[in-house]
Amino acid sequence: MNLCGHSQAGYLHRQRVGHRNQYTVILDAPLRHPTQTGLSVRDLLNFLTGHS
């Protein structure tokens, strides 16, 4: 999935700044896969980076 797809899925917010795009991760967005019910993007990033 590309950045546009992640933005449409609700994981990213895109804002135009001059001639460039600025992306912000929506940390509280829920993960959509059925096995990840109740988990957010924040939970996934904490797991991947070793933070709790």
C-alpha positions in Angstrom: 0.0 0.0 0.0 1.4 3.4 -0.9 1.0 6.7 1.1 -2.3 7.5 -0.6 -3.7 4.2 0.4 -2.6 4.6 4.0 -4.1 8.1 4.0 -7.4 6.7 2.6 -7.4 3.9 5.2 -7.2 6.5 8.0 -3.6 5.9 9.2 -2.1 9.1 7.8 -3.2 12.7 7.5 -1.8 14.6 4.5 -1.5 18.3 4.5 -0.3 20.4 1.7 2.5 22.8 2.8 3.6 25.0 -0.1 4.7 22.7 -2.9 5.1 19.7 -0.6 3.0 17.3 1.4 3.4 16.9 5.1 2.2 13.6 6.6 1.1 12.9 10.2 0.6 9.4 11.5 -2.8 9.0 13.2 -1.6 7.0 16.3 -5.0 6.2 17.7 -6.4 4.8 14.4 -7.5 1.2 14.9 -5.8 -1.6 13.0 -8.3 -3.2 10.6 -7.2 -6.8 10.4 -9.6 -9.1 12.4 -6.7 -10.6 14.4 -5.7 -7.2 15.5 -9.1 -6.0 16.9 -8.6 -3.6 19.7 -5.1 -2.6 18.7 -4.1 0.8 17.4 -1.3 2.1 15.2 0.3 3.4 18.4 0.3 -0.2 19.8 1.9 -1.5 16.6 4.6 1.2 16.6 5.4 0.6 20.3 5.8 -3.1 19.6 8.1 -2.5 16.6 10.3 0.0 18.4 10.4 -1.9 21.7 8.6 0.7 23.7 5.8 -0.3 26.1 
